[in-house]
Amino acid sequence: MKRLLTFIVGCMIVIAMGSASGCNEGKKTQAEASETQTTPAESQENQEQTSTNNPQTMNQPISKEALAAISSVKGSKVRISTAFGDMIVLLYDETPKHRDNFLKLAEEGFYNGLLFHRVIRDFMIQGGDPDSKGAPADKMLGSGGPGFTIDAEFNPKFIHKKGALSAARQGDQVNPMKKSSGSQFYVVQGQKLEPAQLQLMRTLTDEQRAIYAEVGGTPFLDNQYTVFGEVIYGLDVIDKIASQKVRPGDRPSEDIMMNIEVIK
């Protein structure tokens, strides 16, 4: 079976090198793209830090100041807990199909015990495959889901900045309507972009260019995958997870488990 979100890796590598030429991964099958994707280099941080996935390390306390700031943000929110810390994610009201589906699955406990099964440093961390729960180390992950897809809800004001929550999907060859997976998602890490790179992206506003320059992200995914939320607390957790040592195929060497709960 084919893995979600694999065909874009070649484009990511080209953009990271500062060139848009030769980025034709959209013409390849997902299987071909998967065979040519690269695994991020192992950093010193990778070797020093591994996930224990001890449930007692999840749902770590958040300071009163941070809680007050989180509470002041209006809208539906979820807490993604990992052994590396917690992320609080705001779900956008402007993407109601994705928002409501994510809330429903979280309330049902669908995500509890699943893995961040695909991690690419300077790009994104991906999870939500139900097949990842209790999966043996040699199992190929990325094709599982709840048995349905969600219509795309592209909104030009929601970009793939660092911390963006986006829906994974199958490639255009088999999914020309760009429908989202019913459960798989990714959280963007990305990189900061240089002004010369950003000037080539003519659909961006000046404000969006400033965000990509100062915060970083993956602008080549804009309007290709539905962005339906953003991390408002715990951006450092993305960096910690993205720095972990991975096997070929981008699955972390040590499983990184998640729990997701709705914040009332």
ABEGO torsion letter per residue (X at the ends): XBBBGAAAAAAAAAAAAGBABGBAAAABBAAAAAAABBBBBBBAAAAABBBAGBAAABGBBBBAAAAAAAAABBEBBBBBBBAAEBBBBBBBAABAAAAAAAAAAAAAGAABGBBBABBBBGBBBBBGBAAABGBBAABBBGABBAGBBBBBBBBAABBBBBGBBBBBBBBAAABAAGBBBAABBBBBAEBBBBAAAAAABAABBAAAAAAAAAAEEBAAABGABBBABBBABGAAAAAAAAABBBBBGGBBABBBBBBBBBBX
